[in-house]
Amino acid sequence: MDPGLNGVSYHTYADGTEVFSGPRNMQTKTVNGWTGLGVEGGFVPGEVDLKDSEWITIRYRTPVMLDHIMLGFLFPNGQYGDTVNEKAKIRFSYLYGNETVVKFEQLVATGGGTANWSGVGVVSNLSLGAAPYSGVWRIDSPFENPVTSLKFSASQNGGSISSGNSDFSIVEVAPVAPVPEPSTLVLLGGGLVGLASWGRKKFRI
């Protein structure tokens, strides 16, 4: 998790990627060794929750194919005082010809080690969605198309708007690593190895 995102509402990277939040600054949170990014204040500081419709957006200068997304502190009903199966909403946009298409998908924690993802790709559990663990989920190949932006928000899953309803943090958003060009390869131990400095040119939380 980039510490440069903590305590600010807007940050831009050298490659033009922008990260911004509302209605307050971003804030990191760590539970049992897992660190995620959320929003200050609200029902649960350091998470994206329903208080004042919190959100975090990532906007790319050029379309980016994502390798995976990791969300944390997303729990089913009955864990850490939650009264619903927590639900995270990801609104994403991509280009289709000259048009920008906007869609959304949702991830819902359904059990200690199970969650439902409404889109393509495969979801797996990295830390159990039960106390005293961290409820961390990884979605591999989450979208079929390169995306231009992502907006993360909590989705009310019945019940009342409260600290017991949906909230979560962003643990990681990782683009597909580019295949190294011949000029970026070095011979090491009898094999070709891509230089780490060229291995990932796009922003990764």
C-alpha atoms as an extended CHARMM CRD file, in Angstrom:
* protein
*
       205  EXT
         1         1  MET       CA              0.0000000000        0.0000000000        0.0000000000  PROA      1               0.0000000000
         2         2  ASP       CA              1.4090000000        3.3550000000       -1.0520000000  PROA      2               0.0000000000
         3         3  PRO       CA              1.8190000000        5.5510000000        2.0790000000  PROA      3               0.0000000000
         4         4  GLY       CA              1.5490000000        8.6010000000       -0.1810000000  PROA      4               0.0000000000
         5         5  LEU       CA             -2.2090000000        8.0150000000       -0.3510000000  PROA      5               0.0000000000
         6         6  ASN       CA             -2.7070000000        8.3470000000        3.4060000000  PROA      6               0.0000000000
         7         7  GLY       CA             -4.2630000000       11.6360000000        4.5040000000  PROA      7               0.0000000000
         8         8  VAL       CA             -4.9020000000       13.1020000000        1.0480000000  PROA      8               0.0000000000
         9         9  SER       CA             -7.9780000000       13.2490000000       -1.1780000000  PROA      9               0.0000000000
        10        10  TYR       CA             -6.0290000000       13.3230000000       -4.4580000000  PROA      10              0.0000000000
        11        11  HSD       CA             -2.7500000000       11.8380000000       -5.6630000000  PROA      11              0.0000000000
        12        12  THR       CA             -1.2620000000       11.5300000000       -9.1440000000  PROA      12              0.0000000000
        13        13  TYR       CA              1.5610000000        9.2920000000      -10.3450000000  PROA      13              0.0000000000
        14        14  ALA       CA              4.2670000000        9.8350000000      -12.9470000000  PROA      14              0.0000000000
        15        15  ASP       CA              2.4260000000        7.6690000000      -15.4780000000  PROA      15              0.0000000000
        16        16  GLY       CA             -0.6680000000        9.8840000000      -15.1750000000  PROA      16              0.0000000000
        17        17  THR       CA             -2.7050000000        7.5610000000      -12.9580000000  PROA      17              0.0000000000
        18        18  GLU       CA             -4.9180000000        9.4920000000      -10.5320000000  PROA      18              0.0000000000
        19        19  VAL       CA             -6.3690000000        8.3000000000       -7.2230000000  PROA      19              0.0000000000
        20        20  PHE       CA             -8.9460000000       10.3860000000       -5.3870000000  PROA      20              0.0000000000
        21        21  SER       CA            -11.6040000000        9.9990000000       -2.7090000000  PROA      21              0.0000000000
        22        22  GLY       CA            -14.6910000000       11.5620000000       -1.2380000000  PROA      22              0.0000000000
        23        23  PRO       CA            -16.1850000000       13.0550000000        0.7620000000  PROA      23              0.0000000000
        24        24  ARG       CA            -13.0330000000       12.9900000000        2.9130000000  PROA      24              0.0000000000
        25        25  ASN       CA             -9.3390000000       12.1300000000        2.6330000000  PROA      25              0.0000000000
        26        26  MET       CA             -8.0450000000        8.6120000000        2.1460000000  PROA      26              0.0000000000
        27        27  GLN       CA             -6.7730000000        6.6380000000        5.1320000000  PROA      27              0.0000000000
        28        28  THR       CA             -4.9890000000        3.3000000000        5.4650000000  PROA      28              0.0000000000
        29        29  LYS       CA             -5.9070000000        0.6130000000        7.9670000000  PROA      29              0.0000000000
        30        30  THR       CA             -4.0820000000       -2.5530000000        9.0440000000  PROA      30              0.0000000000
        31        31  VAL       CA             -5.6720000000       -5.6860000000       10.5180000000  PROA      31              0.0000000000
        32        32  ASN       CA             -3.5260000000       -8.7290000000       11.3170000000  PROA      32              0.0000000000
        33        33  GLY       CA             -0.8160000000       -7.7520000000        8.8540000000  PROA      33              0.0000000000
        34        34  TRP       CA             -3.1440000000       -6.8080000000        5.9720000000  PROA      34              0.0000000000
        35        35  THR       CA             -3.2290000000       -3.1170000000        5.0210000000  PROA      35              0.0000000000
        36        36  GLY       CA             -6.0330000000       -1.5880000000        3.0150000000  PROA      36              0.0000000000
        37        37  LEU       CA             -7.0610000000        1.8490000000        1.7950000000  PROA      37              0.0000000000
        38        38  GLY       CA            -10.3090000000        3.4960000000        2.7850000000  PROA      38              0.0000000000
        39        39  VAL       CA            -11.6710000000        6.9120000000        3.7320000000  PROA      39              0.0000000000
        40        40  GLU       CA            -11.1840000000        8.9490000000        6.9100000000  PROA      40              0.0000000000
        41        41  GLY       CA            -14.0270000000        9.1770000000        9.4090000000  PROA      41              0.0000000000
        42        42  GLY       CA            -17.3820000000        7.6490000000        8.5970000000  PROA      42              0.0000000000
        43        43  PHE       CA            -18.6490000000        4.6170000000       10.4760000000  PROA      43              0.0000000000
        44        44  VAL       CA            -15.3110000000        2.7830000000       10.2270000000  PROA      44              0.0000000000
        45        45  PRO       CA            -12.2020000000        4.9720000000        9.6330000000  PROA      45              0.0000000000
        46        46  GLY       CA             -9.8940000000        3.5120000000        7.0130000000  PROA      46              0.0000000000
        47        47  GLU       CA            -12.6830000000        1.6820000000        5.2020000000  PROA      47              0.0000000000
        48        48  VAL       CA            -15.1000000000        2.6110000000        2.4310000000  PROA      48              0.0000000000
        49        49  ASP       CA            -18.5220000000        2.5720000000        4.0830000000  PROA      49              0.0000000000
        50        50  LEU       CA            -22.0440000000        3.8940000000        3.6340000000  PROA      50              0.0000000000
        51        51  LYS       CA            -21.6100000000        6.9980000000        5.8000000000  PROA      51              0.0000000000
        52        52  ASP       CA            -21.9670000000       10.0110000000        3.4710000000  PROA      52              0.0000000000
        53        53  SER       CA            -21.6410000000        7.6370000000        0.4680000000  PROA      53              0.0000000000
        54        54  GLU       CA            -17.8430000000        7.2500000000        0.6770000000  PROA      54              0.0000000000
        55        55  TRP       CA            -15.8680000000        6.3420000000       -2.4460000000  PROA      55              0.0000000000
        56        56  ILE       CA            -12.3920000000        5.9610000000       -3.9220000000  PROA      56              0.0000000000
        57        57  THR       CA            -11.6920000000        6.3350000000       -7.6480000000  PROA      57              0.0000000000
        58        58  ILE       CA             -8.6880000000        5.2920000000       -9.7340000000  PROA      58              0.0000000000
        59        59  ARG       CA             -8.4050000000        6.8700000000      -13.1760000000  PROA      59              0.0000000000
        60        60  TYR       CA             -5.8550000000        5.7480000000      -15.7710000000  PROA      60              0.0000000000
        61        61  ARG       CA             -4.3970000000        7.9300000000      -18.5200000000  PROA      61              0.0000000000
        62        62  THR       CA             -4.6040000000        5.0260000000      -20.9910000000  PROA      62              0.0000000000
        63        63  PRO       CA             -6.6760000000        1.8050000000      -20.7490000000  PROA      63              0.0000000000
        64        64  VAL       CA             -5.1610000000       -0.8170000000      -18.4340000000  PROA      64              0.0000000000
        65        65  MET       CA             -5.8440000000       -4.5540000000      -18.3140000000  PROA      65              0.0000000000
        66        66  LEU       CA             -6.0780000000       -5.6290000000      -14.6920000000  PROA      66              0.0000000000
        67        67  ASP       CA             -4.4740000000       -8.8030000000      -13.4040000000  PROA      67              0.0000000000
        68        68  HSD       CA             -6.3050000000       -8.7890000000      -10.0860000000  PROA      68              0.0000000000
        69        69  ILE       CA             -8.0630000000       -6.7640000000       -7.4100000000  PROA      69              0.0000000000
        70        70  MET       CA             -7.7900000000       -7.4900000000       -3.6830000000  PROA      70              0.0000000000
        71        71  LEU       CA            -10.3280000000       -6.2180000000       -1.1500000000  PROA      71              0.0000000000
        72        72  GLY       CA            -10.0750000000       -6.5630000000        2.6150000000  PROA      72              0.0000000000
        73        73  PHE       CA            -12.1610000000       -6.3870000000        5.7900000000  PROA      73              0.0000000000
        74        74  LEU       CA            -15.2170000000       -7.6450000000        3.8840000000  PROA      74              0.0000000000
        75        75  PHE       CA            -17.1400000000      -10.0210000000        6.1690000000  PROA      75              0.0000000000
        76        76  PRO       CA            -20.3380000000      -12.0690000000        6.2150000000  PROA      76              0.0000000000
        77        77  ASN       CA            -23.2040000000      -11.5110000000        8.6310000000  PROA      77              0.0000000000
        78        78  GLY       CA            -22.2640000000      -11.9920000000       12.2840000000  PROA      78              0.0000000000
        79        79  GLN       CA            -18.5800000000      -11.0870000000       12.1100000000  PROA      79              0.0000000000
        80        80  TYR       CA            -17.1390000000       -8.0020000000       13.8450000000  PROA      80              0.0000000000
        81        81  GLY       CA            -20.6490000000       -6.7470000000       14.5760000000  PROA      81              0.0000000000
        82        82  ASP       CA            -21.8300000000       -6.9430000000       10.9670000000  PROA      82              0.0000000000
        83        83  THR       CA            -25.5680000000       -7.4400000000       10.5170000000  PROA      83              0.0000000000
        84        84  VAL       CA            -25.4660000000       -8.2490000000        6.7790000000  PROA      84              0.0000000000
        85        85  ASN       CA            -23.2590000000      -10.0320000000        4.2790000000  PROA      85              0.0000000000
        86        86  GLU       CA            -21.0280000000       -7.1060000000        3.3470000000  PROA      86              0.0000000000
        87        87  LYS       CA            -21.0710000000       -6.0320000000       -0.2920000000  PROA      87              0.0000000000
        88        88  ALA       CA            -18.4610000000       -4.0160000000       -2.2280000000  PROA      88              0.0000000000
        89        89  LYS       CA            -19.3860000000       -2.2840000000       -5.4840000000  PROA      89              0.0000000000
        90        90  ILE       CA            -16.8850000000       -1.5640000000       -8.2630000000  PROA      90              0.0000000000
        91        91  ARG       CA            -18.0100000000        0.7640000000      -11.0250000000  PROA      91              0.0000000000
        92        92  PHE       CA            -15.6770000000        0.5340000000      -14.0350000000  PROA      92              0.0000000000
        93        93  SER       CA            -15.3860000000        2.1190000000      -17.4480000000  PROA      93              0.0000000000
        94        94  TYR       CA            -13.7730000000        0.9880000000      -20.6810000000  PROA      94              0.0000000000
        95        95  LEU       CA            -13.6360000000        2.0690000000      -24.2960000000  PROA      95              0.0000000000
        96        96  TYR       CA            -15.7560000000        0.3990000000      -26.9870000000  PROA      96              0.0000000000
        97        97  GLY       CA            -14.7520000000        1.9940000000      -30.2550000000  PROA      97              0.0000000000
        98        98  ASN       CA            -15.1760000000        5.7160000000      -29.6930000000  PROA      98              0.0000000000
        99        99  GLU       CA            -17.6420000000        5.2220000000      -26.8550000000  PROA      99              0.0000000000
       100       100  THR       CA            -17.0320000000        4.9580000000      -23.1090000000  PROA      100             0.0000000000
       101       101  VAL       CA            -18.9800000000        2.1240000000      -21.5030000000  PROA      101             0.0000000000
       102       102  VAL       CA            -19.7330000000        2.2510000000      -17.7680000000  PROA      102             0.0000000000
       103       103  LYS       CA            -20.7340000000       -0.8750000000      -15.8220000000  PROA      103             0.0000000000
       104       104  PHE       CA            -20.4890000000       -2.1890000000      -12.2740000000  PROA      104             0.0000000000
       105       105  GLU       CA            -19.8630000000       -5.4890000000      -10.5120000000  PROA      105             0.0000000000
       106       106  GLN       CA            -20.2110000000       -6.4860000000       -6.8600000000  PROA      106             0.0000000000
       107       107  LEU       CA            -18.3750000000       -8.7450000000       -4.4150000000  PROA      107             0.0000000000
       108       108  VAL       CA            -20.3960000000      -10.1760000000       -1.5160000000  PROA      108             0.0000000000
       109       109  ALA       CA            -18.9300000000      -12.0910000000        1.4250000000  PROA      109             0.0000000000
       110       110  THR       CA            -21.1590000000      -15.1350000000        1.9770000000  PROA      110             0.0000000000
       111       111  GLY       CA            -19.1250000000      -17.1660000000        4.4790000000  PROA      111             0.0000000000
       112       112  GLY       CA            -15.7970000000      -17.3960000000        6.2440000000  PROA      112             0.0000000000
       113       113  GLY       CA            -14.0670000000      -18.6150000000        3.1020000000  PROA      113             0.0000000000
       114       114  THR       CA            -16.6310000000      -17.9000000000        0.3930000000  PROA      114             0.0000000000
       115       115  ALA       CA            -17.6950000000      -14.8310000000       -1.5710000000  PROA      115             0.0000000000
       116       116  ASN       CA            -19.7210000000      -14.1980000000       -4.7200000000  PROA      116             0.0000000000
       117       117  TRP       CA            -18.3550000000      -12.0200000000       -7.5320000000  PROA      117             0.0000000000
       118       118  SER       CA            -20.9500000000      -10.8890000000      -10.0590000000  PROA      118             0.0000000000
       119       119  GLY       CA            -18.4830000000      -10.5080000000      -12.9340000000  PROA      119             0.0000000000
       120       120  VAL       CA            -16.0230000000      -12.6510000000      -14.8360000000  PROA      120             0.0000000000
       121       121  GLY       CA            -12.8630000000      -13.9380000000      -13.2010000000  PROA      121             0.0000000000
       122       122  VAL       CA            -12.2350000000      -16.0680000000      -10.1440000000  PROA      122             0.0000000000
       123       123  VAL       CA            -12.4810000000      -14.9980000000       -6.5010000000  PROA      123             0.0000000000
       124       124  SER       CA            -10.3630000000      -16.6410000000       -3.8150000000  PROA      124             0.0000000000
       125       125  ASN       CA             -9.9600000000      -16.1190000000       -0.0760000000  PROA      125             0.0000000000
       126       126  LEU       CA             -6.5760000000      -15.0070000000        1.3140000000  PROA      126             0.0000000000
       127       127  SER       CA             -7.6170000000      -14.3480000000        4.9240000000  PROA      127             0.0000000000
       128       128  LEU       CA            -10.7800000000      -15.8200000000        6.4030000000  PROA      128             0.0000000000
       129       129  GLY       CA            -13.8650000000      -13.6660000000        6.6200000000  PROA      129             0.0000000000
       130       130  ALA       CA            -14.2420000000      -14.3610000000       10.3250000000  PROA      130             0.0000000000
       131       131  ALA       CA            -12.8160000000      -12.9840000000       13.5630000000  PROA      131             0.0000000000
       132       132  PRO       CA             -9.9160000000      -12.6980000000       14.2990000000  PROA      132             0.0000000000
       133       133  TYR       CA             -8.9370000000      -12.7450000000       10.6050000000  PROA      133             0.0000000000
       134       134  SER       CA             -9.0080000000      -10.0040000000        7.9650000000  PROA      134             0.0000000000
       135       135  GLY       CA            -11.5930000000      -10.9640000000        5.3420000000  PROA      135             0.0000000000
       136       136  VAL       CA             -9.2780000000      -10.5490000000        2.3340000000  PROA      136             0.0000000000
       137       137  TRP       CA            -10.4570000000      -11.5840000000       -1.1360000000  PROA      137             0.0000000000
       138       138  ARG       CA             -8.6100000000      -11.6890000000       -4.4560000000  PROA      138             0.0000000000
       139       139  ILE       CA            -10.4260000000      -11.3960000000       -7.7920000000  PROA      139             0.0000000000
       140       140  ASP       CA             -8.2680000000      -12.6180000000      -10.6810000000  PROA      140             0.0000000000
       141       141  SER       CA             -8.9470000000      -11.3240000000      -14.2250000000  PROA      141             0.0000000000
       142       142  PRO       CA            -11.8700000000       -9.2420000000      -12.9290000000  PROA      142             0.0000000000
       143       143  PHE       CA            -12.7690000000       -7.5970000000      -16.2560000000  PROA      143             0.0000000000
       144       144  GLU       CA            -12.7340000000       -8.7040000000      -19.8820000000  PROA      144             0.0000000000
       145       145  ASN       CA            -11.5670000000       -5.3370000000      -21.2040000000  PROA      145             0.0000000000
       146       146  PRO       CA             -8.8220000000       -2.8300000000      -20.3460000000  PROA      146             0.0000000000
       147       147  VAL       CA            -10.3370000000       -0.2520000000      -18.0020000000  PROA      147             0.0000000000
       148       148  THR       CA             -9.9880000000        3.5190000000      -17.9120000000  PROA      148             0.0000000000
       149       149  SER       CA            -11.3420000000        4.0470000000      -14.3990000000  PROA      149             0.0000000000
       150       150  LEU       CA            -12.5520000000        2.2690000000      -11.2630000000  PROA      150             0.0000000000
       151       151  LYS       CA            -14.8190000000        3.5910000000       -8.5280000000  PROA      151             0.0000000000
       152       152  PHE       CA            -15.0700000000        1.6630000000       -5.2550000000  PROA      152             0.0000000000
       153       153  SER       CA            -18.0430000000        2.1180000000       -2.9270000000  PROA      153             0.0000000000
       154       154  ALA       CA            -20.0120000000        0.1340000000       -0.3560000000  PROA      154             0.0000000000
       155       155  SER       CA            -23.3780000000       -1.2840000000       -1.3800000000  PROA      155             0.0000000000
       156       156  GLN       CA            -26.2060000000       -1.4820000000        1.1410000000  PROA      156             0.0000000000
       157       157  ASN       CA            -27.2380000000       -5.1230000000        1.4900000000  PROA      157             0.0000000000
       158       158  GLY       CA            -30.5520000000       -4.7050000000        3.2540000000  PROA      158             0.0000000000
       159       159  GLY       CA            -30.7560000000       -3.5060000000        6.8300000000  PROA      159             0.0000000000
       160       160  SER       CA            -30.0870000000        0.0680000000        7.8890000000  PROA      160             0.0000000000
       161       161  ILE       CA            -27.2150000000        2.3820000000        6.9840000000  PROA      161             0.0000000000
       162       162  SER       CA            -24.9010000000        1.7980000000        9.9320000000  PROA      162             0.0000000000
       163       163  SER       CA            -21.5130000000        0.4410000000       10.9810000000  PROA      163             0.0000000000
       164       164  GLY       CA            -23.0510000000       -3.0440000000       10.7990000000  PROA      164             0.0000000000
       165       165  ASN       CA            -23.7370000000       -2.7350000000        7.0850000000  PROA      165             0.0000000000
       166       166  SER       CA            -21.2610000000       -2.9600000000        4.1880000000  PROA      166             0.0000000000
       167       167  ASP       CA            -17.7130000000       -1.5940000000        4.4840000000  PROA      167             0.0000000000
       168       168  PHE       CA            -14.3040000000       -2.6840000000        3.1870000000  PROA      168             0.0000000000
       169       169  SER       CA            -10.8340000000       -1.4820000000        2.1640000000  PROA      169             0.0000000000
       170       170  ILE       CA             -8.8340000000       -1.7330000000       -1.0640000000  PROA      170             0.0000000000
       171       171  VAL       CA             -5.7800000000       -3.9330000000       -0.5070000000  PROA      171             0.0000000000
       172       172  GLU       CA             -4.3640000000       -4.0370000000       -4.0360000000  PROA      172             0.0000000000
       173       173  VAL       CA             -5.1900000000       -3.1630000000       -7.6370000000  PROA      173             0.0000000000
       174       174  ALA       CA             -2.6380000000       -4.7230000000       -9.9920000000  PROA      174             0.0000000000
       175       175  PRO       CA             -2.3800000000       -4.3750000000      -13.7760000000  PROA      175             0.0000000000
       176       176  VAL       CA             -1.1060000000       -7.1780000000      -15.9640000000  PROA      176             0.0000000000
       177       177  ALA       CA              2.6970000000       -7.0910000000      -16.0700000000  PROA      177             0.0000000000
       178       178  PRO       CA              3.9400000000       -6.2910000000      -19.5950000000  PROA      178             0.0000000000
       179       179  VAL       CA              6.0620000000       -8.8630000000      -21.4100000000  PROA      179             0.0000000000
       180       180  PRO       CA              9.6480000000       -7.5300000000      -21.2530000000  PROA      180             0.0000000000
       181       181  GLU       CA             11.0460000000       -6.3260000000      -24.5450000000  PROA      181             0.0000000000
       182       182  PRO       CA             14.3750000000       -7.8560000000      -25.6760000000  PROA      182             0.0000000000
       183       183  SER       CA             16.2580000000       -4.7390000000      -24.5720000000  PROA      183             0.0000000000
       184       184  THR       CA             14.9580000000       -5.1730000000      -21.0020000000  PROA      184             0.0000000000
       185       185  LEU       CA             16.2110000000       -8.7430000000      -20.6240000000  PROA      185             0.0000000000
       186       186  VAL       CA             19.4520000000       -9.7560000000      -18.9690000000  PROA      186             0.0000000000
       187       187  LEU       CA             21.2150000000      -13.1000000000      -18.8460000000  PROA      187             0.0000000000
       188       188  LEU       CA             21.2860000000      -14.4270000000      -15.2990000000  PROA      188             0.0000000000
       189       189  GLY       CA             22.2400000000      -17.9560000000      -14.2630000000  PROA      189             0.0000000000
       190       190  GLY       CA             21.9040000000      -19.2770000000      -17.7840000000  PROA      190             0.0000000000
       191       191  GLY       CA             18.3870000000      -17.9000000000      -18.2710000000  PROA      191             0.0000000000
       192       192  LEU       CA             16.7020000000      -14.7100000000      -19.4100000000  PROA      192             0.0000000000
       193       193  VAL       CA             15.2500000000      -12.6000000000      -16.6150000000  PROA      193             0.0000000000
       194       194  GLY       CA             13.3100000000       -9.3400000000      -17.0310000000  PROA      194             0.0000000000
       195       195  LEU       CA             14.7340000000       -6.3740000000      -15.1660000000  PROA      195             0.0000000000
       196       196  ALA       CA             12.4790000000       -5.5470000000      -12.2310000000  PROA      196             0.0000000000
       197       197  SER       CA             12.4780000000       -1.8470000000      -13.0500000000  PROA      197             0.0000000000
       198       198  TRP       CA             10.7100000000       -2.6050000000      -16.3200000000  PROA      198             0.0000000000
       199       199  GLY       CA              8.5370000000       -5.3920000000      -14.9760000000  PROA      199             0.0000000000
       200       200  ARG       CA              5.5600000000       -3.2110000000      -14.0690000000  PROA      200             0.0000000000
       201       201  LYS       CA              5.1630000000        0.2430000000      -15.5140000000  PROA      201             0.0000000000
       202       202  LYS       CA              1.6460000000        0.9270000000      -14.2990000000  PROA      202             0.0000000000
       203       203  PHE       CA              0.3820000000        2.0850000000      -10.9270000000  PROA      203             0.0000000000
       204       204  ARG       CA             -0.2620000000       -0.5840000000       -8.3320000000  PROA      204             0.0000000000
       205       205  ILE       CA             -1.7270000000        0.1580000000       -4.9270000000  PROA      205             0.0000000000
